[in-house]
Amino acid sequence: MSITLSIEVDDVNSLHETAKSRGYDIVYPLTDEPWGVRRFHVKDPNGVTINVMCHSIK
């Protein structure tokens, strides 16, 4: 079984920097998607992939 969790945050850039500095397993880089979100994926110690994202401000 595969579990993916999405969490919308106010400041995805700050959380990405925190995740990198703590050595978390980032499995999808910080990316501006064409459908208007900025996101990255991090894997937790249990193997759950977490999609951390925010809607892009135009």
FIROTI-468405 format. One record per atom (N, C-alpha, C): residue number from 1; residue in one letter; x, y, z. Coordinates in pm, 1 decimal, decimal comma. Example, Ala and Ser with C-alpha at 12.3 -4.5 7.8 and 13.67 -1.06 7.14 Angstrom:
BEGIN
1; A; 1319,0; -569,0; 780,0
1; A; 1230,0; -450,0; 780,0
1; A; 1320,0; -330,0; 780,0
2; S; 1285,0; -225,0; 708,0
2; S; 1367,0; -106,0; 714,0
2; S; 1290,0; 3,0; 787,0
***
This chain:
BEGIN
1; M; 84,4; -117,1; 0,0
1; M; 0,0; 0,0; 0,0
1; M; 89,4; 124,0; 0,0
2; S; 47,2; 225,7; -74,7
2; S; 121,3; 351,2; -84,3
2; S; 32,8; 464,9; -32,7
3; I; 89,6; 548,3; 52,9
3; I; 15,0; 661,4; 108,5
3; I; 85,2; 789,9; 67,9
4; T; 6,7; 885,8; 19,5
4; T; 57,0; 1019,8; -9,8
4; T; -34,0; 1119,2; 59,5
5; L; 25,7; 1216,6; 123,4
5; L; -47,4; 1318,4; 197,4
5; L; -12,2; 1454,0; 139,7
6; S; -111,7; 1540,5; 120,2
6; S; -86,8; 1677,3; 73,0
6; S; -119,3; 1775,2; 183,8
7; I; -28,5; 1871,2; 202,7
7; I; -47,6; 1974,9; 303,2
7; I; -24,0; 2109,2; 236,5
8; E; -123,4; 2198,3; 246,5
8; E; -108,1; 2333,6; 193,0
8; E; -58,3; 2424,6; 304,5
9; V; 46,0; 2500,8; 272,9
9; V; 110,0; 2588,7; 371,4
9; V; 117,3; 2730,9; 316,9
10; D; 147,7; 2825,7; 405,9
10; D; 161,2; 2965,6; 364,0
10; D; 297,7; 2995,1; 302,8
11; D; 403,3; 2928,2; 353,2
11; D; 539,5; 2960,6; 310,0
11; D; 615,8; 2832,1; 275,9
12; V; 595,2; 2782,5; 156,1
12; V; 658,2; 2657,4; 113,4
12; V; 809,5; 2672,3; 102,6
13; N; 857,7; 2791,3; 69,0
13; N; 1002,4; 2813,1; 56,5
13; N; 1072,5; 2792,9; 190,5
14; S; 1016,9; 2848,7; 295,5
14; S; 1075,2; 2835,5; 428,9
14; S; 1074,9; 2689,4; 474,4
15; L; 965,8; 2619,5; 451,6
15; L; 959,3; 2478,9; 492,7
15; L; 1055,3; 2392,4; 411,6
16; H; 1074,8; 2425,5; 285,3
16; H; 1170,8; 2352,8; 202,9
16; H; 1311,8; 2371,8; 258,8
17; E; 1348,1; 2493,9; 293,8
17; E; 1480,2; 2521,0; 351,5
17; E; 1498,7; 2446,0; 483,7
18; T; 1395,0; 2443,5; 566,3
18; T; 1401,2; 2370,7; 693,1
18; T; 1420,7; 2221,5; 669,0
19; A; 1346,0; 2166,6; 575,2
19; A; 1357,5; 2023,3; 544,0
19; A; 1498,3; 1989,9; 494,6
20; K; 1553,9; 2074,6; 407,9
20; K; 1690,3; 2052,6; 357,9
20; K; 1791,9; 2059,8; 471,3
21; S; 1779,2; 2161,1; 557,0
21; S; 1877,5; 2179,4; 664,3
21; S; 1873,6; 2066,4; 766,2
22; R; 1759,6; 2000,8; 778,1
22; R; 1746,1; 1888,5; 871,9
22; R; 1778,4; 1753,9; 807,5
23; G; 1809,4; 1755,2; 678,9
23; G; 1847,3; 1632,4; 610,2
23; G; 1731,9; 1541,2; 576,0
24; Y; 1611,5; 1597,0; 565,5
24; Y; 1495,4; 1515,2; 530,2
24; Y; 1509,0; 1463,2; 387,2
25; D; 1442,5; 1353,7; 358,9
25; D; 1448,1; 1288,3; 228,1
25; D; 1352,8; 1358,1; 130,9
26; I; 1404,5; 1457,4; 57,1
26; I; 1323,2; 1529,0; -42,0
26; I; 1326,0; 1448,2; -170,8
27; V; 1208,0; 1398,6; -209,7
27; V; 1199,7; 1307,0; -323,7
27; V; 1145,0; 1374,4; -449,8
28; Y; 1105,8; 1501,4; -439,9
28; Y; 1063,5; 1581,3; -554,7
28; Y; 1106,0; 1724,3; -523,1
29; P; 1186,4; 1785,7; -607,5
29; P; 1243,6; 1917,5; -574,4
29; P; 1137,8; 2027,8; -572,0
30; L; 1171,9; 2137,9; -507,9
30; L; 1084,8; 2254,7; -504,6
30; L; 1060,9; 2300,0; -648,4
31; T; 933,8; 2303,3; -688,2
31; T; 897,9; 2324,6; -828,1
31; T; 776,0; 2414,6; -839,0
32; D; 779,3; 2506,3; -935,8
32; D; 660,4; 2583,8; -973,1
32; D; 589,9; 2505,8; -1083,5
33; E; 471,2; 2453,5; -1051,2
33; E; 396,0; 2373,3; -1147,9
33; E; 313,0; 2463,6; -1239,1
34; P; 289,8; 2420,0; -1364,0
34; P; 215,8; 2503,6; -1458,5
34; P; 69,8; 2527,5; -1418,7
35; W; 15,6; 2448,2; -1326,7
35; W; -124,0; 2466,1; -1286,1
35; W; -137,4; 2557,0; -1163,7
36; G; -27,1; 2626,0; -1125,0
36; G; -37,7; 2732,0; -1026,0
36; G; -5,6; 2695,2; -882,6
37; V; 71,9; 2590,0; -861,9
37; V; 117,5; 2560,0; -726,6
37; V; 269,4; 2551,9; -723,8
38; R; 325,8; 2580,1; -608,1
38; R; 468,8; 2562,3; -582,4
38; R; 476,2; 2453,6; -477,1
39; R; 559,1; 2350,0; -500,6
39; R; 556,5; 2235,4; -410,7
39; R; 686,8; 2159,2; -410,1
40; F; 699,8; 2073,6; -308,8
40; F; 803,7; 1972,6; -303,5
40; F; 746,7; 1852,2; -230,1
41; H; 809,8; 1737,5; -247,5
41; H; 767,5; 1615,4; -178,4
41; H; 879,0; 1571,4; -85,3
42; V; 840,8; 1531,6; 33,8
42; V; 935,2; 1480,4; 132,4
42; V; 881,1; 1347,0; 183,7
43; K; 971,0; 1253,6; 209,9
43; K; 929,9; 1122,2; 259,8
43; K; 954,9; 1118,0; 409,6
44; D; 852,3; 1077,2; 487,0
44; D; 868,7; 1068,2; 631,3
44; D; 934,2; 934,9; 668,1
45; P; 974,4; 916,0; 793,6
45; P; 1044,7; 792,8; 833,0
45; P; 964,2; 664,7; 810,8
46; N; 831,3; 676,2; 799,2
46; N; 747,0; 558,9; 774,9
46; N; 727,8; 530,4; 626,7
47; G; 787,0; 612,5; 540,7
47; G; 775,2; 592,1; 397,1
47; G; 659,3; 666,2; 333,0
48; V; 588,9; 748,6; 409,1
48; V; 477,3; 826,0; 355,1
48; V; 533,0; 948,2; 282,4
49; T; 488,2; 969,0; 159,0
49; T; 528,5; 1085,8; 82,2
49; T; 434,4; 1200,2; 114,3
50; I; 491,6; 1315,0; 149,2
50; I; 413,0; 1433,3; 184,1
50; I; 438,4; 1539,2; 77,8
51; N; 330,5; 1581,6; 13,4
51; N; 331,1; 1687,6; -86,5
51; N; 308,4; 1818,1; -10,6
52; V; 414,0; 1898,0; 5,4
52; V; 403,9; 2026,7; 74,7
52; V; 390,3; 2132,5; -32,8
53; M; 279,9; 2209,2; -29,8
53; M; 252,5; 2299,7; -140,5
53; M; 183,7; 2426,6; -97,1
54; C; 189,0; 2526,7; -186,1
54; C; 109,0; 2648,1; -171,0
54; C; 65,4; 2691,4; -310,4
55; H; -43,5; 2764,4; -315,1
55; H; -87,0; 2819,6; -443,2
55; H; -1,0; 2940,3; -476,4
56; S; 41,5; 2948,7; -599,4
56; S; 126,0; 3059,1; -643,4
56; S; 45,4; 3188,1; -642,9
57; I; 111,4; 3294,7; -605,2
57; I; 47,5; 3426,1; -605,8
57; I; 89,8; 3497,2; -734,0
58; K; -5,4; 3538,5; -809,4
58; K; 21,3; 3607,5; -937,2
58; K; 21,5; 3756,3; -916,8
***
